[in-house]
Amino acid sequence: MTTIVYGIPNCDTVKKARHWLDDAGIDHAFHDYRKQGVPEAHLKAWIAAKGWEPILNERGTTFRKLPEEDRQDIDAARAEALLMANPSMIKRPVVEHDGGLLVGFDAGEWAAALK
């Protein structure tokens, strides 16, 4: 399996993560989900693997701009629907690799998982 980085290219965290991968010599593909969309099967697998809470970025602008009623009583099904409709609410980056799934960038976690 190729390491695949899902995110938005102009996101500072995604830039930092991709730079880290390059410096570590880890080959990876990039999937821009703003342009290419989020593969529904992948999103379902991410939620199954990690739960919806780490995948949904509640601190981002897109989430905060939702009406209050849309931000209440979120469960896995509602989170999945929100994330499919608004991919920019996905915490960035999401990385699929041979050993599993990483959500967000943490150099220590990434070093342990990817090397």
Secondary structure, 3 states (H helix, E strand, C coil): CCEEEEECCCCHHHHHHHHHHHHCCCCEEEEECCCCCCCHHHHHHHHHHHCHHHHECCCCHHHHCCCHHHHCCCCHHHHHHHHHHCHHHECCCEEEECCEEEECCCHHHHHHHHC
